[in-house]
Amino acid sequence: MALARGFADPVHDAQAVFRTVMDALARPGLVRRLACGLAPPAPLTPELAALALTLADADTPIWLDPSLAGCAAVSAFLRFHAGAPIVANPAEAAFALIADPGACPPFAAFAQGTPAYPDTSATLILALARLSEGRGLGFAGPGIRGRAQLDAAPLPPDWPERLQANHAAFPRGVDLVLTAPGRVAGLPRSAQALVPEEA
């Protein structure tokens, strides 16, 4: 089995991706362009691969959702290019790669951090089919001017409630990075989902 190539220029490519994702997390709800030039083994998307190769290393375990974990080529690609261990227990992961976001496990299954060490929580990276601004679920909070809106799919039906509960646990909770082809947006736990109240 031939191993798919990683970044053509590992240092500069990873730096560019890092700057993009940090900007996305600093400005929740704003979609950024993400060019990565990768062709990883399916169902790992180029965007998931780029973020994993940029953020993960030997000290940051990765959890793969069932669609990714079932592909040996995906695990081999990540172990070789990122050097990160793959864990079976989501609670042990620093990063979770989710290629089937509609079946995303409950946030409580992942490391939540502690009040003293909130940075020990997990970051979930989701591969979506659709990600755009200007409509969809609204958000407010640090880094958001007024109100942001994100139209993202597919996602679990209880997604707004999950986001509200995640924000309510602040400073604990998970951070979210949403990707779609050529795009990325950040939803840190500080972002508050503005769910319309039922009449």
Helices and strands as residue ranges (DSSP letters): H 10-26, E 32-33, H 46-55, E 62-64, H 66-69, H 72-82, E 86-87, G 90-92, E 95-98, G 101-103, G 107-109, G 118-120, E 123-127, E 130-140, E 148-153, H 159-168, E 175-180, E 183-187, E 192-194
